[in-house]
Amino acid sequence: MKIVLAVTALLSGLFTNPVSAGAVDSLPDPTVIHARDGLWYAYGTQNPVFNSKGEAGERMLPILRSKDLVTWEHAGDVFTPQTKPAWHNGARLWAPDIRYIGGTYYLYYSLASGDIGLTTAPTPTGPWTDHGDVIPAEPQAACPTFTIDQAQFTDVDGAHYLYWGSYDTLCVAKMNADATRVEGPVTLVARGRRMEGGYVVRRGGFYYLFYSDAGCCDGAYSGYQVKVGRATSPLGPFTDDEGVDLMALTTKGAIVVGANGNRWAGPGHSGFLTDLSGQDWLIYHAISTADPDFPPIVNGPSGLTKRPLLIDRLDWIDGWPVVRAGAGPSEGPQPAPAASYDTGGTFGEGSFAGWQPGPGWSTKTDQDAHGYASHSGGLSYVTSGKKTPGANIRAQADLRVASGAAGLTLAHVNRLNHVTAWLDRDRGTLVTDVMIGGISRGQRVTPLPAGLDLGTWHTVVAELRGTQLTVQVSGDKLGDPVALQTRQVPQAAARPGAVGAVARGAADADNVGAAKLYTPVATRVPEPAPGELLPEHSDEFNGTAIDASWQWVRGPATGATVADGALSWPTQNADLHRTTNTASVLLRDAPEGDYTVETKLDFAPTQGNQQAGLVLYENDDRYFKMAHSVLPLARGNGAVLQVSEFLKEGERPTTTPPTAVFNGPMFGGPAASTMWLRMSYHYDAANNEVEVRAATSRDGSRWVRNGVWTLPFKGKLKIGLISMNRAGAVAKIDYVRTYRD
């Protein structure tokens, strides 16, 4: 099999986003799996992936393949017009989710009509067998959401779950034993404005529910971000990093990745993978602000946004995942994932070259694993010829046990000195053993789920960090191990040695190797802190009237008064939204250079669309807004959501006419009746662009740092306040403080 490789990337060990460049124009809603042939496969939403090459129309769930996670090639499509099942009724296909269950590749996918399908295959590229709709009518009715954006998860007890939902609720229910159909009951686990794209990863005793909110597909105005909550059960309750329940009627924090002001807007609908060093990566789509939209597509929907495939390092800091320690999407060259072993390999197309097989081992081939090692008979090892360092290594092996037991061996000097993690078919257990000088230093036994079929491929991963050994067993290495064991080993066991497979009975092994263990990033990038206070651009509202440094647009607003150290301003039945520019705006001059403006806001709105907060304002059609707003849930039976809404308005050049005004929201941390709001202004001279970052706080101390909106620079912005959209609430503004950055 030939894979097109980028020679410069291989030589330098670097990559640059988007990694799908050169392969396809777009790969929205990506999901990735490390397959049994040792290659990586990515799947995406139906899109016109070859539009730039002159192909009309779209591909249905396109498949990409890569040897290194950096350079990809098109490897086919899940469906074609000829193979598309009749029950789809012509619906477009969205948001695939790939899993490996019981020796078979499971691809769950959404229909634009609001259904979820399943197709399976013996290899990552097919042939595919469709199984129809996986969610019966009753579970669908029990979840007040649009039935798309599904993700499967297998727990440590072997139980299968399906998460799904979009605009604005996420639900979960158990599946049947072969993960082909939801059996219920349904549990609502999260809700929020435009919440969707949920999936779960289990780590450190917690279940982490990743999801996206705000708009995925509005070109350079897409406010998509990835956020996360965690729980101690796959059914929740899930909370963010401030303890806010994901079912609470407010926006949430714990932002994993958002726009950071470079070329990428709307990073979201993510997936998860772990490279061969143990480093986790977020895979996601994002939108280039320089080239955001497709031209009109023949026989396709109008207004499609290009969403290429990005990957970035996912760090776990203080128990919470965040991309690049909080730096956000990468644009320039970055260290590439570890996609090849330092020692070991895949047995090629059926070869022991570079291996030292013991008695009873032979090589075989099949259509999925390609070459693999097979064993029959008594106890025997097959080991790599090259040794690994004594500690800080990660080893793994795909194992299939027909009888007896098979294991991954590391730090292997000889049969008297090694560390081994066994899959014991007879006992249904994971067993680790440490041998030093022919003497076992104690076996540790962890039960495997009842009924787990070890006659199909499972991956055993062993990390030896210092003298701590951590072993996990999974079907697909997608954050859903079915067994996990941690133990200390003697220092004498953490020594240089080979990696390999061992069998005691009839078993197969593949993708056996080891690489240097990754070094965790333990500290987030520093949060920017405001500099010196600029009194001439600030106001404590200590007088009895609005100071002369403020000027009104469409004012003065009725009822706006200054008393007791605050500006009180009733919300107006007026708006500042595209062509509806009727609301009053209170403005003052901003300083030269970069600055941060902050306000403390007491606001307890009770009706949909009431809002108050800060603006950085050029005119009615070009501004940035950070507000406490109330927005209705799409399927909330009248429920409304308290949100921290960060929005920009400006021209969208790709619309018709090209000067049409467009705006897009981005949602920040939890809202509260007392909130602190910030916006930080930066002029990017190199790109003649304005960058504004927002942040929110519920105590004035701990801040949720939001993403960045950008607009081409045209004129100077002013600092402003708004209280608008629907009468009936009062915004109390304690101060406006501006700081030099």
Secondary structure, 3 states (H helix, E strand, C coil): CCCCCCHHHHHHCEECCCCCCCCCCCCCCCEEEECCCCCEEEECCCECCCHHHCCCCCEEEEEEEECCCCCEEEEEEEECCCCCCHHHCCCCEEEEEEEEECCEEEEEEEECCCEEEEEEECCCCCCCEEEEECCCHHHHHHCCCCCCCCEEEECCCCCEEEEECECCEEEEEEECCCCCCEEEEEEEEEECCCCEEEEEEEECCEEEEEEEECCCCCHHHCCCEEEEEEECCCCCCCECCCCCECCCCECCCCEEECCCCCCEEEEEEEEEEECCCCCEEEEEEEEECCCCECCCCCCCCCCCECCCEEEEEEEEECCEEEEHHHCCCCCCCEECCCCCCCEEECCCCCCCCCEEECCCEEEEEECCCEEEEEECCCEEEEEECCCECCCCEEEEEEEEECCCEEEEEEEEEECCEEEEEEEECCCCEEEEEEEECCEECCCEEEECCCCCCCCCCEEEEEEEECCEEEEEEECCCCCCCCEEEEEECCHHHCCCEEEEEEEECCEEEEEEEEEECCCCCCCCCCCCCCCCECHHHCECCCCCCCCCCCEEECCCCCCCEEECCEEEEECCCCCEECCEECCCEEEEECCCCCEEEEEEEEECCCCCCCEEEEEEEEECCEEEEEEEEEEECCCCCCCEEEEEEEEEEEECCCCCCCCCEEEEEEECCCCCCEEEEEEEEEEECCCCEEEEEEEEECCCCCEEEEEEEEEECCCCCEEEEEEECCCCCEEEEEEEEEEEC
